[in-house]
Each structure stands twice: as C-alpha cells, then as structure tokens.
Amino acid sequence: MPEGTIDHMVALTVFLAALLLFITLFNQTIQTAILYQQHSYIASKCTDMIDNIMLNPGYPTYWGEGNATPTSFGLQDPEFTQYTLSPFSLMRLTSLTGAPVYYPKTDMWYSNITEGFGDFLMVPYNQAINYSTASKLLGTNNTFGFQLTITPIVTVSISEYQPSSPLIMEVNVTGSGFPLSNANISYCFLTVDLSGGGGYPAYTTSYGSAYTDEQGFAFLSFPQIRDSTTSYALIVYSKLGGLIGLGYHQRVSSDQQYVIPFVNDFGTGSVILAHSYDVHYLGPPEAEISYNATFVLLTQDFTLREMPMDNSTGHVGKINYGSGKPYGNVTIPTTNPGILVITYRKSANEGGIILMPWGISSMGFTVVFGDSTSGKDWIATDIRQVIVNNVAYQAKLALWSLQGYQVIG
C-alpha cells in the first residue's frame, strides 16, 4: 500500500479518535452543567419550601388544635408572625423515628414520639398528618422528597450526682456545641407520694432557681429525698440571652408496669391512660395500677401551675391488664401548652411518674417528619432558627429530587 494512503488512514483514525474524545468530554460538560442547574433549582426550591412551611399557619389556621385534616400545610403559630411555630401543629405530625405502637383496646395504631422512659407522646394515626398528605398539600408528591427536623437549640442534660440524703442533681446546659455559662435556670421538682389517700399516689411540688458555672454546670440539692428508691421528676428551664431550653429527669421504682398515655382526641383534649402490659406484656404477675393524673400549665415565667381537670372522675382511677378491663380517661382542660403529670402506684413501695407534653415545646421534644434521607443521590438543606412557645428550636429541611439525576460518562 502506498505510504501516502497509510498516512491518510492514520491521520483519519487519529482525527476520528480525537473527535470522539471531544464529543465525550463535551457531553460530560453539558451534563455537568445541566446537573448543576438542577441542583441549584433544588436548593432554591428548598429555601422557598422551608419559608412556606415556617411562615404560613396552613388552613384551617388552628388545624393543630383539632382533628380536621388541613387543606393547606403550614406550621406557623396563627397568633404570631415571623418564625414562630405552633406547638400543637407539630404535635400532629407523624414521627419518622419512633416505632408505631398498637393498642388493642382501641384497635388503633399510634405515632410514637418517646424521649425515654416516662416521657411519652402517642398520637393516633387517624388524626395525625402523614408524609403523603403533607407532600400533596405542598405540591411535592412524585417530584421531590423531603425530611423536616425540628430540634431544640439549647440542650439541658440532667443526671443524678448523689441519689439520696440529700439527692443532688447535676444539670448541664449547652448550646450548639458549647456550654452556656451563667445561664439562669428555674426548676420544678415533683416528689411522688405512694401513700396518698385511698391508695392513690400523689405528688408534692417545690420550685427554685440557680445559675450555671463557667462550664455550664449547676448542682441542685433536695434534702427531702432521703431514700434512693423515692420516685421523683425534675423539670429544668434554662434562660440566657433570649435562648430558652429545657430538660427533665425521672426516677421510678416500677418500670415494667406503669401508665402509658395515648392522645384520644385533639379537639376535646381527651387522653387515654393505658396499662403498660396491654402494650408490651412482660409476663406475670399482673398488678392493678392506681393513678393520679394532673395537668400543669406552663406559665410565661416558666413555672408550672396546676389546673383542675374537667373530668373529675378521671383525676384518680385504677387500671388493669387484660380484656374486659377498661382504660382510664382524662380531659385536658385547655388549649395552652403544658404537661400532663401522671403519678402511678403498683404497690406500697413501687410506683413512679409519667410526663406527657400537651404541645411539643412543653418538654422540648424533637420532631422528625417526612421520608428517610438514606440512599439519596443529592440532598439540599436549609436551616431556620424558630421559636415554639418561647423555646428556641432549629428547623432543618432536607429536599431531594425523586428523579435521581447523575452524570453519565
């Protein structure tokens, strides 16, 4: 073959290879540019969406305080402006983190937000707002997935430093990774009295205040606790520079058979009081539990004020495990945030105390709502600092495309 023909074939081959390489690189550049535009759009959509949720109460505006399904989704407190959220709208969101709980005596499933033993919030699924409903109301179904996390900014950690004679509690207050020194803390201490009149447990309440040291610690002494088996609850509120946070700690002498509260009706404030063995049976013996349920209102100066129950027959009562044995029922008498306090008695020396927030902020519960972020290709996030009934929270929205774009080589 003539040398000129061979040179032309080699040159043509090199040209075609260079052209193919250029087209491949150009294609990747175009796809990267398109992907960048798509990611920028998702990030912009995330910013718009979190503001739409935080700055709009939804419709009806007070949907968090009733049983109706909203026709427009938003979490803003209708009585305030800016980034102030409704503690009751947050209360009606289904939890992504807690395992659902089935209660056979009502034949219903409940969304479960539990912060630890003795701190329950169980919301019936037929009254809760689920992810699918919210997605349709926000117009993101089949287009975007999202997860909304509402977390307290100030963390108040409480532990026993000395169990009795006197009881000394260690309180640690921190912000976002740093201690809050010289923070003012006010507290409410509830001591359970198992020898209450008629076999029903009662509690006594004491209040106090202190300041944290340079490391964010404070030590609280309670000389009235002389026995390491005495049940109690300590609720602490921390205030510094406009930031308010709270924490709580309980000690009980019966942690297998106790009372579990279930929200029964948001509109009427009805709460079911169930025997724990009806939810998770741990074996004989089964014991009847007597209880004393009281609602305490969270005041503007962050003290607790007891309110009488509308249903006087539900103030005290007895419940037992098994079919044919009714559960207890109490009615919370207000739409203001507070805490349902339930003291229970299994025997003369076994009992404890259960707390349930009426409004998320009353006990600083964290809310995680939406879909799981696991396995998603690219996620945009945006953050807002919000207030929920004067308690400082951080709202974080994670948003992703359901189409799963990626560069093809």
LUMMIPA-116455 format. One line per 3 residues: number of its first residue (from 0); their letters; for each residue x negated, y negated, z of N, C-alpha, C. Coordinates in steps of 0.05 Angstrom, whole numbers. Each point is the difference from the previous one (the first is absolute). Layout:
NUM	A	X Y Z X Y Z X Y Z ~ ...
***
This chain:
0	MPE	-17 24 0 17 -24 0 -18 -25 0 ~ 6 -20 -17 -17 -24 -1 -1 -14 27 ~ -23 -12 6 -4 -13 26 20 -23 4
3	GTI	7 -14 -21 19 -22 3 27 9 9 ~ 9 23 -10 26 11 9 -1 8 29 ~ -22 12 8 -3 8 29 0 -24 18
6	DHM	-14 -22 -9 0 -24 16 28 -12 3 ~ 15 1 -23 27 -11 2 18 17 18 ~ -3 26 0 16 17 17 -7 -4 30
9	VAL	-26 -3 5 -8 -6 28 11 -27 9 ~ -3 -20 -17 10 -26 6 30 0 5 ~ 15 15 -17 29 2 3 7 13 26
12	TVF	-15 21 7 5 15 25 -4 -18 24 ~ -22 -15 -1 -6 -19 22 21 -21 2 ~ 9 -10 -23 21 -21 0 26 10 12
15	LAA	7 25 -10 25 11 11 -1 5 30 ~ -24 10 9 -3 4 29 1 -26 16 ~ -13 -21 -11 1 -26 13 29 -11 1
18	LLL	14 4 -23 27 -10 -2 18 15 20 ~ -4 26 2 16 16 20 -6 -9 28 ~ -26 -4 6 -7 -9 27 12 -28 6
21	FIT	-1 -18 -20 12 -26 4 30 1 5 ~ 13 17 -16 29 3 4 7 11 28 ~ -17 19 9 5 12 27 -4 -21 22
24	LFN	-23 -15 -3 -5 -20 20 21 -22 0 ~ 8 -8 -25 20 -21 -3 27 10 12 ~ 7 25 -5 25 11 11 -1 0 30
27	QTI	-23 8 12 -2 -1 30 2 -28 10 ~ -12 -19 -14 1 -28 8 29 -10 0 ~ 14 6 -22 28 -8 -2 17 12 22
30	QTA	-4 27 6 15 13 21 -6 -12 27 ~ -26 -6 4 -8 -12 26 14 -27 3 ~ 0 -16 -21 14 -26 1 30 3 5
33	ILY	12 20 -13 29 5 5 4 9 29 ~ -18 17 9 3 10 28 -3 -23 19 ~ -19 -18 -5 -4 -23 17 25 -17 1
36	QQH	13 -4 -23 25 -16 -1 22 14 16 ~ 1 27 -3 21 15 15 -5 -2 30 ~ -26 2 9 -6 -2 28 6 -28 10
39	SYI	-6 -20 -16 6 -28 8 30 -4 3 ~ 15 13 -18 29 -3 2 11 14 26 ~ -11 24 6 8 14 25 -6 -17 24
42	ASK	-25 -12 1 -7 -17 22 18 -24 3 ~ 7 -12 -23 19 -23 1 27 9 9 ~ 9 23 -9 26 11 8 0 6 30
45	CTD	-22 10 10 -2 6 29 3 -26 17 ~ -13 -22 -9 3 -25 15 29 -10 -1 ~ 12 1 -24 28 -9 -2 19 17 17
48	MID	-6 26 0 18 19 13 -1 -3 31 ~ -24 -3 11 -2 -3 29 13 -26 9 ~ -3 -21 -15 13 -25 7 31 2 -3
51	NIM	9 15 -20 29 3 -3 11 16 24 ~ -15 20 10 10 15 23 -1 -16 26 ~ -22 -14 3 -5 -15 26 17 -25 2
54	LNP	7 -13 -23 13 -27 1 29 2 -8 ~ 12 23 2 28 4 -8 13 19 19 ~ 22 -7 12 13 18 20 15 23 -12
57	GYP	4 -1 -26 17 20 -13 30 -7 3 ~ 17 17 -10 29 -5 2 14 26 5 ~ 19 0 19 7 -22 19 -24 -9 17
60	TYW	0 -25 7 -23 -12 14 -6 14 27 ~ 20 11 13 -4 14 25 3 30 -3 ~ -9 11 -22 4 28 -5 -16 17 20
63	GEG	-21 -10 12 -15 15 20 16 6 26 ~ 21 -16 5 15 3 25 26 16 -4 ~ 3 12 -23 24 16 -5 -7 25 -15
66	NAT	21 13 -11 -4 26 -13 1 -2 -30 ~ 7 -24 -11 4 -2 -29 -27 2 -15 ~ 1 12 -24 -23 0 -17 -2 -26 -14
69	PTS	-23 -14 1 -2 -26 -13 1 2 -30 ~ 10 -21 -13 0 -2 -29 -23 -16 -10 ~ -15 -12 18 -25 -14 -7 -19 5 23
72	FGL	-25 7 -6 -19 9 20 -19 -22 8 ~ -2 -6 26 -18 -19 11 -1 3 30 ~ -22 -8 13 -5 5 28 -2 -26 17
75	QDP	4 -23 -12 -2 -25 15 22 -2 21 ~ -6 -11 23 20 -5 21 18 -22 -10 ~ 26 5 -3 18 -21 -11 2 -25 16
78	EFT	-9 1 26 2 -24 17 -25 -17 -1 ~ -20 8 -16 -25 -14 -1 -9 -4 -29 ~ -22 -15 -4 -11 -4 -26 -29 11 0
81	QYT	-13 -3 -23 -28 9 -4 -2 30 5 ~ -24 8 10 -6 29 3 8 10 27 ~ 26 -1 6 12 10 25 19 22 -7
84	LSP	-5 24 9 15 24 -8 20 8 21 ~ 21 13 -9 21 10 18 -9 26 13 ~ 0 1 27 -7 25 14 19 23 -5
87	FSL	25 -7 -8 21 20 -4 -1 11 -28 ~ -6 -17 -20 -3 10 -28 -23 20 -1 ~ -22 -6 14 -23 18 1 8 26 14
90	MRL	17 -2 19 9 24 15 15 20 -18 ~ 13 -10 -21 16 17 -17 -15 12 -23 ~ -26 -5 -2 -16 12 -22 -9 28 7
93	TSL	3 19 -18 -9 27 5 -30 1 4 ~ -9 16 18 -29 2 6 -14 19 -19 ~ -23 -8 -11 -15 17 -17 -18 19 16
96	TGA	-7 -8 25 -20 15 15 12 21 19 ~ 22 -6 12 12 19 19 15 22 -13 ~ -2 25 10 15 23 -11 29 -4 7
99	PVY	19 4 -19 29 -2 6 8 19 23 ~ 20 -8 15 9 15 23 29 8 -4 ~ 6 26 4 28 9 -3 12 4 28
102	YPK	24 -10 4 14 3 25 26 17 -5 ~ 0 25 9 23 18 -7 27 -9 10 ~ 1 -15 22 26 -7 12 14 -21 -17
105	TDM	-14 -15 -16 13 -18 -19 -2 10 -29 ~ -16 21 -4 -6 11 -26 -10 -21 -19 ~ -20 -16 10 -11 -22 -15 -30 0 2
108	WYS	-13 -12 -21 -28 -4 0 -6 -30 6 ~ -23 -4 14 -7 -27 9 -28 -7 -9 ~ -3 -25 -9 -27 -11 -6 -14 -4 27
111	NIT	-25 8 1 -14 2 26 -24 -20 1 ~ 2 -20 17 -22 -17 7 -7 4 29 ~ -21 15 5 -8 6 28 -28 -9 4
114	EGF	-5 -16 20 -26 -11 5 -15 17 21 ~ 11 21 9 -12 17 21 22 10 18 ~ -6 18 19 20 11 17 14 -23 16
117	GDF	27 1 -1 16 -19 15 6 -25 -14 ~ -9 -3 -25 5 -25 -16 12 8 -26 ~ 27 1 -1 14 11 -23 16 -21 -15
120	LMV	3 4 -26 20 -14 -16 10 19 -21 ~ 24 11 3 12 19 -19 24 -13 -13 ~ -2 -3 -27 21 -14 -15 14 19 -19
123	PYN	26 2 0 14 19 -18 -5 -6 -29 ~ -6 20 -16 -5 -4 -28 23 -12 -16 ~ 25 6 9 23 -11 -14 4 -30 5
126	QAI	-16 -12 19 1 -28 4 -26 -14 -6 ~ -22 16 -4 -26 -12 -6 -2 -7 -30 ~ -17 -18 -6 -6 -8 -28 -24 15 -9
129	NYS	4 17 -21 -23 17 -9 -15 -14 -23 ~ -21 13 -8 -18 -11 -21 14 -2 -26 ~ 16 20 -7 14 0 -26 19 -24 -2
132	TAS	15 -5 22 19 -23 0 -14 -26 -3 ~ -22 -4 16 -15 -25 -1 -12 -4 -28 ~ -10 21 -13 -12 -2 -27 20 -10 -20
135	KLL	24 11 2 21 -9 -19 8 -29 5 ~ 2 -8 25 8 -28 6 -22 -19 -8 ~ -26 9 1 -22 -18 -7 -6 2 -30
138	GTN	12 18 -14 -4 3 -29 -26 13 -7 ~ -11 16 18 -26 13 -6 2 30 -5 ~ 25 11 1 2 29 -4 -8 8 -29
141	NTF	-15 22 -2 -10 10 -25 -21 -18 -13 ~ -8 -21 13 -20 -19 -11 -24 -2 19 ~ 5 -7 25 -21 -3 20 7 17 25
144	GFQ	-21 9 13 3 12 27 -12 -19 20 ~ 10 1 25 -11 -18 20 1 12 28 ~ -17 -11 17 1 6 29 -3 -25 16
147	LTI	17 -4 19 0 -24 17 -7 8 29 ~ -21 -12 11 -9 6 27 2 -26 17 ~ 14 2 22 3 -23 19 -13 8 26
150	TPI	-23 -13 6 -17 8 23 -5 -23 19 ~ 2 4 26 -7 -22 19 -29 -9 -4 ~ -4 -27 2 -27 -11 -3 -16 4 26
153	VTV	13 -5 22 -13 3 26 6 27 12 ~ -21 14 8 2 27 12 -4 -2 30 ~ 19 10 15 -2 1 29 -1 29 8
156	SIS	-24 9 8 -4 28 8 1 2 31 ~ 14 20 10 3 3 29 -7 28 8 ~ -15 3 21 -7 27 11 -3 -2 30
159	EYQ	1 24 13 -4 1 29 -29 -1 7 ~ -7 -19 17 -28 -2 10 -2 15 26 ~ 22 0 16 1 14 26 29 9 3
162	PSS	6 26 5 27 10 -1 18 -7 24 ~ -12 -7 23 18 -5 23 -17 -13 22 ~ 15 -11 20 -11 -11 25 -23 -19 -2
165	PLI	2 -22 -15 23 -8 -16 -4 10 -29 ~ 21 -1 -15 -1 4 -29 -14 -24 -13 ~ -20 4 -16 -14 -22 -14 2 6 -30
168	MEV	10 -19 -15 3 3 -29 -20 -18 -14 ~ -13 12 -21 -19 -15 -16 15 -9 -26 ~ -1 -26 -5 13 -12 -23 -21 -12 -18
171	NVT	0 8 -26 -19 -11 -19 15 -13 -23 ~ -6 -26 -5 13 -15 -21 -19 -6 -22 ~ 6 8 -25 -17 -5 -22 16 -12 -24
174	GSG	-14 -15 -16 11 -10 -25 -8 18 -23 ~ -6 -11 -23 -8 16 -23 -30 7 3 ~ -6 19 18 -27 10 3 -17 -16 20
177	FPL	12 -18 15 -15 -15 20 17 -3 25 ~ -13 -2 24 15 -3 25 12 -28 3 ~ 23 -2 13 12 -26 6 -7 -7 29
180	SNA	-19 -18 3 -8 -8 27 17 -22 10 ~ 4 -1 26 16 -20 14 29 -2 -11 ~ 10 23 -8 28 1 -9 18 3 24
183	NIS	22 -14 0 20 2 22 17 25 -5 ~ 2 17 21 17 24 -2 21 -2 22 ~ 24 6 -8 22 3 20 10 28 -2
186	YCF	8 12 22 8 28 -1 25 5 17 ~ 12 23 -8 23 10 15 -6 29 8 ~ 2 6 25 -7 26 11 25 13 10
189	LTV	7 24 -10 24 14 8 -7 26 14 ~ 8 3 25 -6 24 16 26 17 1 ~ -3 25 -7 23 18 0 5 11 29
192	DLS	26 -2 8 8 11 26 18 24 -5 ~ -10 24 4 15 25 -5 20 6 21 ~ -1 -14 22 19 5 22 23 -20 1
195	GGG	7 -10 -24 22 -19 -2 27 11 9 ~ 18 -17 5 26 8 10 15 19 -18 ~ 12 21 11 15 19 -15 -16 18 -18
198	GYP	-26 2 5 -17 17 -17 -8 -12 -26 ~ 7 -25 -5 -8 -14 -24 -25 -16 5 ~ -19 1 -18 -25 -15 4 4 -30 -4
201	AYT	-16 -16 13 1 -29 -3 -28 -10 -4 ~ -3 -26 -3 -27 -12 -2 0 -27 14 ~ -24 -8 9 -4 -26 10 -19 -15 -18
204	TSY	3 -26 -1 -16 -16 -19 -16 -21 15 ~ -25 -4 -9 -16 -22 11 -14 -13 -24 ~ -6 -26 4 -12 -16 -22 -26 -13 10
207	GSA	-17 -7 -19 -25 -13 7 -14 -11 -25 ~ -23 -13 4 -15 -11 -22 -30 1 7 ~ -17 -2 -20 -29 0 3 -12 -10 -25
210	YTD	-27 -1 0 -15 -9 -24 -22 21 -6 ~ -5 4 -26 -21 18 -8 -28 -12 4 ~ -21 16 3 -27 -10 3 -12 -4 -28
213	EQG	-27 -4 -1 -13 -6 -25 1 23 -20 ~ 4 24 11 1 24 -18 29 8 -6 ~ 19 -17 8 28 6 -5 13 19 19
216	FAF	-12 5 23 11 19 20 12 -14 24 ~ 21 13 11 12 -9 25 7 25 16 ~ -2 -2 26 6 23 18 23 -8 18
219	LSF	22 15 -1 24 -5 16 3 20 22 ~ 5 -9 24 3 18 23 28 1 9 ~ 9 25 7 28 4 10 -1 17 25
222	PQI	-3 -12 23 -3 14 25 24 16 8 ~ 23 -5 -12 24 16 8 -1 28 -11 ~ -18 6 -18 -3 27 -11 -21 15 16
225	RDS	9 17 19 -19 15 17 -2 30 -8 ~ 16 8 -19 0 28 -8 -6 2 -30 ~ -18 17 -8 -8 3 -28 21 13 -17
228	TTS	22 9 12 22 13 -16 24 -19 -3 ~ -1 -24 11 22 -19 -3 2 -10 -29 ~ 24 1 -11 4 -9 -27 4 -30 -1
231	YAL	-10 -12 -22 2 -29 -3 -3 -7 -29 ~ 5 -25 -6 -5 -12 -27 -11 -28 4 ~ -20 -7 -15 -12 -26 0 2 -13 -27
234	IVY	12 -23 -2 3 -14 -26 -15 -27 3 ~ -19 -5 -18 -17 -23 1 3 -17 -25 ~ 3 -26 4 0 -19 -22 -24 -18 2
237	SKL	-14 -4 -23 -24 -16 -1 5 -25 -17 ~ -10 -23 9 4 -25 -15 -27 -15 -1 ~ -7 -8 -24 -24 -17 -4 1 -14 -26
240	GGL	-1 -27 0 -2 -16 -24 23 5 -19 ~ 24 5 10 23 5 -17 3 29 -9 ~ -20 17 6 2 29 -6 12 14 24
243	IGL	20 16 -5 13 15 21 1 30 -8 ~ -9 16 19 0 29 -4 10 14 25 ~ 5 26 -2 10 14 23 -9 29 -1
246	GYH	0 13 24 -6 28 3 15 12 23 ~ -1 26 3 15 13 21 -13 27 6 ~ 5 10 24 -11 25 9 19 12 20
249	QRV	4 27 -2 18 14 18 -14 24 12 ~ 9 7 24 -8 25 13 25 13 10 ~ 3 26 -7 23 16 7 -8 25 14
252	SSD	18 12 15 -6 26 13 15 23 -13 ~ 15 -6 -21 14 21 -15 -1 -8 -30 ~ -17 14 -16 -4 -8 -27 10 21 -20
255	QQY	16 19 10 12 20 -18 30 -3 -2 ~ 13 -4 23 29 -4 0 5 -29 9 ~ 10 -16 -19 4 -28 4 22 -10 -19
258	VIP	4 -26 0 21 -12 -17 -12 -11 -26 ~ 13 6 -22 -8 -12 -26 23 -18 -10 ~ -5 -26 -4 21 -17 -10 1 1 -31
261	FVN	24 0 -11 5 -1 -29 19 -24 -5 ~ -7 -17 -18 18 -21 -8 24 13 -14 ~ 24 -7 9 24 13 -11 15 -19 -19
264	DFG	0 -26 7 15 -20 -17 -13 -27 5 ~ -11 -12 -22 -12 -26 2 21 -22 5 ~ 23 3 -12 21 -20 3 11 -4 28
267	TGS	3 23 14 10 -2 27 -21 2 22 ~ -25 6 -8 -21 3 20 1 26 15 ~ 13 20 -11 3 26 13 -25 16 -2
270	VIL	-9 12 22 -24 17 1 7 26 14 ~ -7 22 -13 3 27 11 -23 7 18 ~ 5 13 23 -21 9 18 1 30 0
273	AHS	-21 13 -12 -1 29 -4 -19 13 19 ~ 6 25 6 -19 17 15 -22 9 -19 ~ -25 -2 9 -23 6 -18 1 29 -10
276	YDV	11 18 16 1 28 -9 19 5 -23 ~ 18 -19 -5 17 2 -24 -15 -8 -25 ~ -23 -13 3 -16 -8 -23 -24 18 -4
279	HYL	-14 8 21 -22 19 -2 0 18 25 ~ 11 23 -3 3 18 23 -26 13 7 ~ -8 -2 25 -26 10 10 2 24 18
282	GPP	24 11 3 4 24 15 10 -5 28 ~ 11 21 13 11 -2 27 -21 -8 20 ~ 9 -10 24 28 -5 6 11 -27 -12
285	EAE	26 -1 -4 13 -25 -9 11 -14 25 ~ -5 -26 0 9 -16 23 19 -22 -9 ~ 20 -6 17 17 -23 -5 -16 -25 7
288	ISY	4 -21 -16 -15 -25 4 20 -22 6 ~ -5 -14 22 16 -24 6 -16 -24 -9 ~ 14 -21 -9 -13 -23 -10 13 -26 9
291	NAT	-15 -21 -2 10 -27 6 -10 -18 -23 ~ 18 -10 -17 -7 -16 -23 6 -29 5 ~ -19 -17 -6 2 -29 4 -12 -15 -23
294	FVL	13 -22 -8 -12 -16 -22 -12 -25 12 ~ -25 -5 -8 -14 -24 10 -5 -18 -24 ~ 7 -26 3 -2 -20 -21 -28 -13 1
297	LTQ	-12 -3 -23 -26 -14 -1 5 -30 -3 ~ -7 -15 21 5 -29 0 -22 -15 -14 ~ 4 -27 -3 -18 -17 -15 -28 -1 14
300	DFT	-1 2 26 -26 0 14 -11 28 4 ~ 11 19 -15 -10 28 -1 1 13 28 ~ 23 -4 13 7 16 23 24 16 -7
303	LRE	6 21 16 23 17 -6 22 -6 20 ~ 24 -3 -11 24 -6 16 21 22 -5 ~ 8 13 22 20 21 -3 27 -10 -8
306	MPM	13 15 -18 27 -7 -9 18 24 6 ~ 25 -6 10 18 23 5 9 13 -26 ~ 5 26 1 10 15 -23 30 -5 -2
309	DNS	9 -2 -26 29 -2 -5 13 26 8 ~ -13 23 -6 11 25 7 -9 9 27 ~ 15 -7 21 -9 5 27 -3 30 6
312	TGH	15 17 -14 -2 28 5 -25 12 -12 ~ -13 -15 -18 -25 10 -12 -25 -10 15 ~ 4 -16 20 -23 -11 15 -15 22 14
315	VGK	15 18 13 -11 24 12 15 24 -11 ~ -13 23 0 13 24 -10 -18 24 2 ~ 10 23 -10 -16 25 1 4 13 -27
318	INY	-22 13 -10 0 14 -25 -13 27 4 ~ 7 19 -17 -12 27 2 -4 11 -28 ~ -16 21 -1 -7 12 -26 22 21 -7
321	GSG	5 2 -27 18 21 -10 26 -10 -11 ~ 13 17 -16 25 -7 -13 22 -2 21 ~ 19 -18 -5 22 -5 18 -6 -18 23
324	KPY	-25 -10 1 -8 -18 21 -6 -27 -13 ~ 17 -20 6 -2 -26 -15 -25 -16 7 ~ -7 -16 -19 -22 -19 4 11 -25 13
327	GNV	-19 -17 10 8 -25 12 3 -22 -22 ~ 12 -22 8 4 -22 -19 0 -26 15 ~ -15 -19 -10 0 -27 12 3 -20 -22
330	TIP	9 -24 6 4 -21 -19 -17 -24 7 ~ -18 -8 -18 -17 -23 5 17 -25 -4 ~ 1 -18 20 20 -21 0 -7 -26 -15
333	TTN	-21 1 -16 -9 -25 -13 -14 6 -26 ~ -1 -20 -18 -16 2 -25 -26 -14 3 ~ -8 -7 25 -26 -12 5 -20 23 6
336	PGI	-25 -4 -8 -20 21 5 -4 5 29 ~ -6 25 7 -5 8 27 -9 29 1 ~ 1 12 23 -10 27 4 22 16 15
339	LVI	7 23 -10 17 19 14 -18 16 19 ~ 4 -2 26 -16 14 20 17 23 11 ~ -11 24 -2 14 24 9 -18 14 20
342	TYR	9 0 25 -14 17 20 15 26 2 ~ -15 22 2 12 27 1 -11 16 23 ~ 16 20 9 -7 16 23 7 29 -7
345	KSA	-20 17 1 3 29 -4 4 14 26 ~ -15 -9 21 2 12 27 -8 -22 20 ~ -2 8 25 -6 -20 20 -28 -13 -3
348	NEG	-18 14 -14 -27 -11 -3 -9 0 -29 ~ 19 4 -19 -7 0 -29 18 -19 -15 ~ -12 -18 -15 16 -19 -15 -18 -18 -16
351	GII	10 -23 -7 -16 -19 -16 16 -23 -10 ~ -11 -13 -21 13 -24 -11 -5 0 -31 ~ 21 -7 -14 0 -1 -29 6 -29 -9
354	LMP	-14 -10 -21 5 -26 -10 8 1 -29 ~ 20 -15 -8 7 -2 -29 4 -30 -7 ~ -14 -10 -20 3 -28 -8 27 -4 -14
357	WGI	13 -22 6 23 -9 -15 -10 -25 -16 ~ -9 6 -24 -16 -20 -15 -29 8 2 ~ -13 4 -23 -27 11 -2 -20 -15 19
360	SSM	2 -27 0 -20 -16 14 0 3 30 ~ 22 9 12 2 2 29 -22 18 12 ~ -9 19 -16 -22 18 10 -23 1 -20
363	GFT	0 -18 -19 -23 -2 -18 -4 24 -17 ~ 22 13 -9 -2 24 -17 -11 -8 -27 ~ -15 19 -12 -9 -3 -28 20 13 -19
366	VVF	4 -13 -23 19 10 -20 -16 6 -25 ~ 2 25 -11 -11 7 -26 23 10 -17 ~ 5 -14 -22 23 4 -16 -8 2 -30
369	GDS	11 19 -14 -5 2 -29 -10 28 -7 ~ -17 1 -21 -11 25 -10 -29 2 9 ~ -11 25 -2 -28 5 7 -18 -11 -21
372	TSG	-23 -11 9 -20 -11 -19 -20 21 -9 ~ 2 24 10 -19 21 -7 1 7 -29 ~ -24 2 -13 -2 9 -28 7 -21 -21
375	KDW	4 -25 8 6 -21 -19 -25 -10 -13 ~ 1 -7 -27 -24 -8 -15 -10 -27 9 ~ 18 -19 2 -9 -28 7 22 -13 15
378	IAT	-7 -12 23 20 -12 18 -7 -29 5 ~ 20 -18 -3 -3 -28 7 11 -4 28 ~ -13 -17 16 10 -5 27 1 -30 5
381	DIR	19 -8 17 1 -28 9 9 0 29 ~ -8 -21 15 5 -1 29 12 -26 7 ~ 18 0 20 12 -24 11 -1 3 31
384	QVI	-4 -22 13 2 -1 29 29 -9 6 ~ 14 16 16 29 -5 5 5 0 30 ~ 24 -9 7 9 -1 27 26 17 2
387	VNN	1 17 19 25 16 5 8 -5 29 ~ 20 -16 4 10 -8 27 -24 -10 17 ~ -16 -18 -11 -23 -13 13 -25 18 2
390	VAY	2 25 -7 -23 18 1 -15 -1 -27 ~ -26 -3 1 -16 -3 -25 -4 27 -13 ~ 7 2 -26 -4 24 -15 -15 -6 -26
393	QAK	-11 20 -12 -11 -2 -27 16 18 -19 ~ 9 -12 -22 15 15 -20 -18 5 -24 ~ -3 26 -8 -17 7 -22 17 16 -20
396	LAL	-1 -10 -25 15 14 -22 -20 12 -19 ~ 2 25 -5 -16 14 -20 19 7 -24 ~ -9 -7 -24 16 4 -24 -16 13 -22
399	WSL	12 18 -15 -14 14 -22 20 6 -22 ~ -11 3 -24 16 7 -24 6 30 0 ~ 24 7 -8 7 28 -2 -8 12 -27
402	QGY	-12 -17 -18 -9 10 -26 -29 11 1 ~ -16 -8 20 -26 12 4 -19 -6 -22 ~ -5 -26 -7 -18 -7 -22 -29 6 8
405	QVI	-15 8 -21 -29 4 3 -14 -2 -27 ~ -26 -6 0 -16 -2 -24 -5 27 -11 ~ 4 4 -27 -5 25 -13 -26 -3 -17
408	G	-20 17 5 -25 -3 -14 1 11 -28
***
